[in-house]
């Protein structure tokens, strides 16, 4: 993997990681991660020479690296976002209290969450994000390789 492709993957993944943490925009999570893979492949291939076949393997590899970068950047950006937006467990408890007929046992599960349980959930959320970001960004990388590769002129 060339430094140019690593840089492109870092830029595409970083853009996707930041975009997926913006509260209103994050509902488009998978599309943003696919877009990060597309951006990474575009940046990696923009000065490449023309080839007869699209470099799908290179596109997928750049997409995988962009997905890993998106997960790491998303984790880093989520920490200050949680401080700005508030505690997600308290937000979920407030949402659950608004549902009629919610058993009190469920509401008790959202109150008094200890730090070790929250840390475990954070690690689990990161691993989940890593796996899905890599998958969707690799898909974006393959699509990007098909779209952005240059064909030799006849």
N, C-alpha and C positions, 0 to 999 in steps of 0.2 A: 504494500500500500504506500503510495507516494505521499510526501508531505502535503502536496496540493490537494489530494483527495481527503486526507485527514482534516485539513483546514476547512474544506467545503462541508464535510460531515459535521464538524464542530459548529459552523455557522448555521447550517440548516437545522441541526438538532437543537442548538441554543434558541433559535427563533421559535421552534415548535414548543420547547420546554417553557419558555416565557409565556407564549400565547395560551398554552393550556392552563396556566395558573390565573389568568385574568377572569374574575368572577362571571361576567356576563358572557364572555366569549367561550368559556370552557365547555359549554354544551356541545360544541362542534369538535370535541376532543379527537376523535379518530380522524376526521378530515384534516385537522390541523397537523397531526403527526404524519399523515400521508403527504401533506403539503411540505412539511419539513424534509421528508425524503426526496420529494421532487426538487425542492430548492437546492439541496445538497448535490444531487446529480447534475442539475443545471450548472451549478458553479464548478463542479469537477470536470464537466465535459465541454464547457464553452470554447475552449481553445484546442480541443483535441482534433487530430486529423480525421478526414472522412474514412469510413470503413464500409465494407459491403454488408456486414451484419451488425445489428445492435449489440453492444456489450452488456447483455442482461446480467451476467455474473458480477461485473464491476458495479453496475447499478444497484444490484441487491446488496453487495458488500458495503457500498457507501451508505445505502439506506439503513443497514443494520447498525453501522457506527453512528449514524445520525439519530437513530432510535435510542441507543444507549446514552448518547449525549443529551437527548431530550429528557430522559428519565432523571439523569443526574442534575441537570439545570432545573428541571421542574421541582425536584426535592429541595434544592437550595432556595429557589424563589418561593416555595410554599411556606417556609418558616416565617419570613416577614409578612407574607400575606395573611397567615393565620393570626399574627399579632394585630394586624390592621382590621381584619374582618371580625375576629372574635373566635372563641372556643367552639369548634365544630360540634362537640358533644352537647354543649348547652344549647346550641342552635337546634340540634336534632331533638333534644328534650322538649324545647318550646314548640316545635312542630308537632311532636307526638301528643303533647298535652291538648292541642287543638282538635285532635281526632276524637269523635264521640265514641264512648264505649271502650276506650283503651284500658286494658287491665293495669292496675297499679304496679304489678310485678315488672312489667315492661319499663315503666317510667323509672322504677328504682334502679334498673340496669344502667340508666344514663346518668344517674347522679352518683357522685363520690367515686368516680373512676380513678383508680390508683395509677401512679406514674409508670409502673412496670407494664401494666396492661396497655396503656396508651403507647408506650415505646414499642411493644410487640405489634400493635395495630399499625404503627408507623412503618415498621420494617416490612410487614406484610403488604401494606399499600405500596411501598416502594418496589418490592419484588413484582407485584401485580402490574404496576406501571411499566417496569422495565421489560417484562415479557411482552405486553401488548404494544408498547411503543416500538420495540424491535420488529415485531411482526408487521404492524401497519406501516412503519417507515420503510421496511424492506419492500413491501408492495408498492409504495410510492417510488422507491428507487428503481424497481423494474419498469414501472410505467414511465418514469423519467428517462430511462435508457432508451425505451422505444420511441419516445417523443423527441428527445433532444439530440439523438445521435445524428451525425452528418453522413449523408450518402454521397458516394463519389459521383461527380457529374458524368454524363454519358459521353 
